[in-house]
Amino acid sequence: MAVCEVCFRHCNIAEGGLGFCGARTCLDGKVTAANYGRVTSLALDPIEKKPLSRFHPGSMIISAGSYGCNLRCPFCQNYQISWSEEAFRYAEKAEYISPEELADIAASYRSRGNIGVAFTYNEPLIGYEYIRDTARLVHEKGMVNVIVTNGTASLPVLRELAPFIDAMNIDLKGFTDRYYRDILGGDRAIVMDFITEAAKDCHIELTTLIIPGENDTENEMRAMTEWIAGLTDRDGNVIGSDIPLHISRFFPRFHMTDRKATDVSKVYRLADVAREKLRYVYTGNC
């Protein structure tokens, strides 16, 4: 039995068992990634789909996902590979792709505009060892690495990966402890700490999905963007107003079908509020 230190849950995992995320296990008394190299999704995507709007715009990127997640968002759009029963059945069918193979795949698509690898679709940081090993090889080929994450990971994990990561899109799903705790099963403080540290060395963009009746007030958006605007780089320079924020529209899905899609006018209004503090605000899927 051993304690996993990847996120705030600190799961005590029995030998051969699985943590809350369904993707970390205990082998010989040591926690490791059960989903290491187990790829459920692989695609060549526009970089803007991550979404990243101010990092190599117009380029393509190989996007790879595994299975498992350490949050329980009831509206998850990738539930088939995140935390549903179906997701853990995927674990048995997931194809193994070694770090060397994935780096070679990325390089083979250069002629189609590929600039590197994005670790995405499920929560990639629960299998951070695979990111570390692959990203090092991708850098050796002169290509870039991107992480699309919920930011619910410890700072030691981030620091281990930081030398190999060129950009991140991080979910800042809301700005109240109640929302993170009661709706997502998460912890807002760990996400804020993660974003604060990531902003010091890496190109980051943030995404907030607006859920009707949950995180959709102008006051919450003002509080969130005021905090973002105050973020600094490694030298203490305030850079937050230049961090892009993507404000996205919710559609009913998975376990949250009890409300309608977010009104488009609400998304646009919250984007206007965000622009009071931030220079780059994008409205997604409207």
C-alpha positions in Angstrom: 0.0 0.0 0.0 1.3 3.5 -0.8 0.0 7.1 -0.9 -0.3 8.8 -4.3 0.9 12.4 -4.3 -0.3 13.5 -7.7 -3.3 15.5 -6.5 -5.1 16.7 -3.3 -6.8 13.4 -2.8 -3.6 11.6 -1.6 -5.2 8.2 -2.3 -3.9 5.4 -0.2 -3.7 2.7 -2.9 -3.6 -1.0 -2.0 -1.2 -3.3 -3.8 -2.7 -3.9 -7.3 -5.5 -1.5 -6.6 -6.5 1.8 -8.2 -6.8 5.4 -7.0 -9.8 7.6 -7.3 -8.8 8.6 -10.8 -8.9 5.0 -12.0 -5.4 5.3 -13.6 -2.9 5.1 -10.8 -2.0 1.9 -9.1 0.4 0.4 -6.5 3.1 -2.0 -7.7 5.7 -3.4 -5.3 4.7 -0.7 -2.8 5.2 2.2 -5.2 2.5 4.3 -6.9 2.8 4.3 -10.7 0.6 5.1 -13.7 -1.6 2.2 -14.7 -2.4 4.0 -17.9 1.2 4.6 -18.9 1.2 4.6 -22.7 -2.4 3.4 -23.0 -3.8 5.6 -25.7 -7.6 5.7 -26.3 -7.6 8.7 -28.6 -5.2 10.0 -31.2 -5.9 12.7 -33.7 -4.3 15.5 -35.7 -6.1 18.7 -34.5 -5.9 22.4 -35.1 -4.1 24.0 -32.2 -7.1 26.3 -31.7 -9.2 23.2 -30.8 -7.2 22.8 -27.5 -8.1 25.7 -27.2 -5.0 27.7 -27.7 -5.5 30.9 -29.7 -2.2 32.7 -29.1 0.3 29.8 -29.4 1.4 29.0 -33.0 -2.1 29.9 -34.5 -2.9 28.1 -37.7 -0.8 25.1 -36.9 -1.8 21.5 -36.3 -0.9 19.2 -33.3 -1.0 15.5 -32.7 -3.4 15.1 -29.7 -3.2 12.0 -27.5 -5.5 10.9 -24.7 -5.6 8.0 -22.3 -8.3 7.2 -19.7 -9.2 8.3 -16.1 -9.8 11.6 -14.3 -9.4 13.0 -10.8 -12.5 15.2 -11.0 -16.2 14.2 -11.4 -17.7 16.9 -13.6 -21.2 15.8 -14.3 -21.2 17.6 -17.7 -18.0 15.9 -19.0 -17.9 15.9 -22.8 -15.2 13.1 -22.8 -16.9 10.9 -20.3 -16.3 7.8 -22.4 -12.6 8.0 -21.5 -12.7 9.9 -18.2 -14.7 8.5 -15.3 -17.7 6.6 -16.6 -18.1 2.9 -16.4 -17.4 3.0 -20.1 -14.1 4.8 -19.5 -12.7 2.0 -17.4 -13.8 -0.6 -20.0 -11.6 1.4 -22.4 -8.6 0.6 -20.2 -8.8 -3.0 -21.4 -8.8 -2.0 -25.1 -6.4 0.9 -25.1 -3.5 0.6 -27.5 0.0 0.8 -26.0 2.1 3.5 -27.7 5.5 3.9 -26.3 7.0 7.4 -25.8 9.4 6.7 -28.7 6.5 5.7 -31.0 4.4 8.8 -30.1 7.3 11.1 -30.7 8.0 9.4 -34.1 4.3 9.8 -35.0 4.4 13.5 -34.2 7.5 14.0 -36.4 6.0 12.0 -39.3 3.1 14.6 -39.5 5.4 17.6 -39.8 4.6 17.8 -43.5 0.9 18.3 -42.6 1.7 21.3 -40.3 2.2 19.4 -37.1 4.2 21.2 -34.5 4.3 18.6 -31.7 2.1 16.7 -29.2 -0.8 17.7 -27.1 -1.7 15.6 -24.1 -5.4 16.0 -23.8 -8.9 14.4 -23.9 -8.9 12.8 -20.5 -6.9 14.3 -17.5 -3.3 13.8 -18.7 -1.6 14.7 -15.4 -2.7 11.6 -13.7 -0.3 9.8 -16.0 2.4 12.5 -15.9 5.2 10.0 -16.2 4.2 9.3 -19.8 4.1 13.0 -20.5 7.6 13.5 -19.1 9.1 10.6 -21.0 7.4 11.5 -24.3 7.8 15.2 -24.1 11.6 14.9 -23.6 11.8 13.0 -26.9 9.5 15.4 -28.7 11.7 18.3 -27.7 14.7 16.4 -29.0 13.0 16.3 -32.4 12.6 20.1 -32.2 8.9 20.1 -31.6 6.6 21.4 -28.9 4.5 19.9 -26.1 1.1 21.0 -24.9 -1.0 19.9 -21.9 -4.7 20.4 -21.7 -5.5 19.9 -18.0 -8.0 20.6 -15.2 -5.0 21.9 -13.1 -5.8 19.5 -10.3 -2.2 18.4 -9.7 0.5 19.0 -7.1 3.3 21.5 -7.7 6.0 18.8 -7.6 4.3 17.2 -10.6 4.2 20.5 -12.5 7.8 21.2 -11.7 9.0 17.9 -12.9 7.2 18.5 -16.2 7.9 22.2 -16.6 11.2 21.9 -18.6 9.5 20.0 -21.3 6.1 21.8 -21.6 5.7 24.8 -24.0 2.0 25.6 -23.5 -1.0 24.7 -21.4 -4.7 25.2 -21.5 -5.9 25.0 -17.9 -9.5 24.8 -16.9 -10.5 27.3 -14.3 -13.9 25.9 -14.0 -15.4 28.4 -11.6 -14.3 30.7 -8.8 -16.1 29.5 -5.7 -15.1 26.7 -3.4 -18.7 25.5 -3.3 -18.7 24.9 -7.1 -15.5 23.0 -7.1 -16.4 21.0 -4.0 -20.1 20.2 -4.6 -20.3 20.1 -8.4 -16.9 18.9 -9.6 -15.6 17.0 -6.5 -12.5 19.1 -6.7 -10.5 21.7 -4.8 -10.2 25.3 -6.1 -7.1 26.2 -4.1 -5.0 23.5 -5.8 -6.0 24.7 -9.2 -5.2 28.3 -8.4 -1.8 27.3 -7.0 -1.2 25.3 -10.2 -2.1 28.2 -12.5 0.0 30.6 -10.4 3.1 28.4 -10.8 2.5 27.5 -14.5 2.2 31.1 -15.5 5.7 31.8 -14.3 7.4 29.8 -17.0 5.0 28.7 -19.6 2.5 30.0 -22.1 -0.9 29.4 -20.5 -4.5 30.0 -21.6 -7.5 29.4 -19.4 -10.9 28.0 -20.1 -14.2 28.4 -18.2 -17.3 26.5 -19.1 -20.4 28.5 -18.1 -23.0 26.4 -16.4 -26.5 28.0 -16.0 -27.2 28.6 -12.3 -23.8 27.5 -11.1 -20.9 29.8 -12.2 -22.6 32.3 -14.4 -22.8 35.5 -12.4 -21.0 38.7 -13.4 -19.7 39.0 -9.8 -18.0 35.7 -10.0 -16.5 36.5 -13.4 -15.2 39.8 -12.1 -13.6 38.1 -9.1 -12.0 35.5 -11.3 -10.6 37.9 -13.9 -9.3 40.2 -11.2 -7.3 37.3 -9.8 -6.1 36.3 -13.2 -5.0 39.8 -14.0 -2.7 39.8 -11.0 -0.7 36.7 -12.0 3.1 37.3 -12.4 6.0 35.7 -14.2 9.1 34.3 -12.6 10.7 37.8 -12.3 7.6 39.2 -10.5 6.3 41.1 -13.6 2.5 41.3 -13.7 1.4 39.4 -16.8 -2.1 38.3 -16.0 -3.9 40.8 -18.2 -2.3 39.2 -21.2 -3.3 35.6 -20.3 -6.1 34.5 -22.8 -9.4 33.3 -21.3 -11.8 31.1 -23.3 -15.4 31.4 -22.1 -17.4 28.4 -23.4 -21.0 27.5 -23.7 -22.5 24.5 -21.8 -24.6 22.0 -23.5 -26.6 19.3 -21.6 -24.8 16.0 -21.6 -23.7 13.0 -19.5 -25.2 13.4 -15.9 -26.2 17.1 -16.3 -29.3 17.1 -18.6 -31.5 19.0 -16.1 -30.9 22.4 -17.6 -30.8 24.0 -21.0 -27.6 25.1 -22.9 -26.1 28.3 -21.8 -27.8 31.3 -23.4 -25.4 32.8 -26.0 -26.1 36.3 -24.8 -24.9 35.2 -21.3 -21.6 34.0 -22.7 -21.1 37.3 -24.6 -22.0 39.4 -21.6 -19.6 37.5 -19.3 -16.9 37.9 -22.0 -17.5 41.7 -21.9 -17.1 41.6 -18.1 -13.9 39.6 -18.5 -12.5 42.2 -20.9 -12.7 44.8 -18.1 -9.5 43.1 -16.8 -8.1 40.9 -19.6 -6.9 41.7 -23.1 -7.6 38.4 -24.8 -11.1 36.9 -24.2 -12.6 34.4 -26.6 -16.1 33.0 -26.7 -16.1 29.4 -27.7 -18.8 27.2 -29.3 -21.4 29.9 -29.6 
